[in-house]
Amino acid sequence: MSITSTAKEDLKALFKEAKTRGILKIDHSDRVDRMSDGDALGLLISMVKRTL
């Protein structure tokens, strides 16, 4: 399974927003095209945990 191009664009926007809101310390949006599905999932899990 791989992330679709639409999902990659959504991830980029999510990571930018997460950095803006202080959820993530680093904007990972520039790495989306090179990251594995597992890396993306791990960052999303971290974002969810930090917002609960």
C-alpha positions as CSV (number, residue, x, y, z in Angstrom):
1,M,0.0,0.0,0.0
2,S,1.2,3.5,-0.7
3,I,-0.1,6.9,0.0
4,T,-2.0,8.5,-3.0
5,S,-1.0,11.8,-4.4
6,T,-4.2,13.4,-3.0
7,A,-3.3,12.0,0.5
8,K,0.2,13.3,0.2
9,E,-1.0,16.8,-0.5
10,D,-3.4,16.5,2.5
11,L,-0.5,15.3,4.6
12,K,1.6,18.3,3.6
13,A,-1.1,20.7,4.6
14,L,-1.7,18.8,7.9
15,F,2.0,19.0,8.8
16,K,2.2,22.7,8.0
17,E,-0.8,23.3,10.1
18,A,0.5,21.2,12.9
19,K,3.8,23.2,12.9
20,T,1.8,26.5,12.9
21,R,-0.3,25.4,15.8
22,G,2.7,24.2,17.8
23,I,1.6,20.5,17.7
24,L,4.9,19.6,15.9
25,K,8.2,21.4,16.4
26,I,9.3,20.7,12.9
27,D,7.4,21.2,9.6
28,H,7.7,17.8,8.0
29,S,5.7,18.8,4.9
30,D,8.8,18.9,2.7
31,R,9.6,15.3,3.5
32,V,6.2,13.8,2.6
33,D,7.3,12.7,-0.9
34,R,10.3,10.8,0.5
35,M,8.8,9.3,3.7
36,S,7.6,5.8,4.1
37,D,4.0,5.0,4.9
38,G,5.1,4.0,8.4
39,D,6.9,7.4,8.9
40,A,3.8,9.3,7.9
41,L,1.6,7.1,10.1
42,G,4.0,7.6,13.1
43,L,3.8,11.4,12.7
44,L,0.1,11.3,12.4
45,I,-0.2,9.2,15.6
46,S,2.1,11.7,17.4
47,M,-0.2,14.6,16.2
48,V,-3.3,12.9,17.5
49,K,-1.8,12.1,20.8
50,R,-0.6,15.6,21.4
51,T,-4.0,17.0,20.7
52,L,-6.0,14.8,23.0
